[in-house]
């Protein structure tokens, strides 16, 4: 029964952006991968993201990396991930759902206590593009309240839409609600717990796609990721990369806009 539940939850929570299919009322996040260690092209999406203050990468050319994790449910590896991040003094953002907060309050509390950011991945993980603004608002507020009940983080600023599905309306509405959409420029098929390929596979996937300004999406249910993370951090630091938080990214962008707007 547990194996069946895990499989269902895996399919439900972790179908991410490995497609650029235009959904019935929205888009599935996607980008053109390259092996040139450059920010990937996202085509027409870029104009929409800029319009509504959303991010998928840091395009400043600075050698910064922004680690993000999607946490829909727990497989026992998040504590290992947190241990690695703490030892390496690397910040991250964890996008959680209501299910995760309810089932793993101690881990959510530890994320905040360790200095990481909790991001909003919605309470029930629905498709925002078929919802009204008021319904989306409730999803986000319910998750924010749940996080506030179990940790010292009382407000959530960053939003990752469930399954990476979005539309211009969802970008507009959530921006009006005070949220910053965070997509990603580096990801791979890491969420299938029944198809883990060993830590070297995860390491190679990250190193092959890495680029200055990468917002990296990883799933904490992956044993490969948990085992590869320390090696990835060590090697990227050797290559001159710095690990920053999403707060650093947004602040840098606001300062840049303010300077050039003088």
C-alpha positions, 0 to 999 in steps of 0.5 A: 500500500505504501509503495502504491501511495508513494508512486501516486504522490510522485506522479502528482507532485513531481511532474515538472517542466520537462515539456513545453506543451501549451496546456488547455489554458496555460503553459508548461514551463520549459526551456532550451537546454544547452551544454555551453554553460549559458543561461538557457533560452526560454523564448516568448516566456521571457517577456512575460516573466519580465513583465510580472517580475518573475525569475528563472535565472540570474542573467547578470553573468555573475557566477552565482547559484541559487539552490531550490528544492521542491518538497511535496512529500518526504522520502527520508532524504531531506535531513541529509540534504539539510546536513550537507547545506549546513556543513557547507554554509549554503542557503537554499529555498524549499518550496513546500505543499500543505501535505508536506507541512502537515506531515513534516512540521519538524523538518519545515521548522529546521529549514527555517532555523537553519537559515533557509527560505520556505517558498510557496508551492500551494496547499493542495498542488492544483493547476492555477490556470483553471482557477479564479484569482480568489481561489489561488489566493486561498491556496497561497494563504492557507499554505502561508498560515500552515508554515507560520504555525510550525516555524518562525517564517510568517510570510512567504514571498516566493512562489513556484506554481504546481507542476510548473504550469502558468499563464499570463493571468496567474503571473499577473494575479500572484504578482498583485498578491505580492508573490514573486514567481520562481521558475528554474534554468536547470533541472533533470528527471530526478523525482522518480524514486523508483528510477534512481541512477546513482549519485554520479548521474545526478552529479553529471546532470548538474555539472553538464547544465550548470551556468552562471546565474542558475536557479537549480531545481532539485527534488529532495525525494531523490537519494541520488541528489542527497548523495551527490549534493556535497560533491556538487557544492565542493566542485562548483566552489572550486570553479569559482561559483558562489551560492546565494539565496533568492533574497540576494537575487531579488535585492540585487535586481532591485538595486540594479533597477534603482540605479539605472532608473536614476 
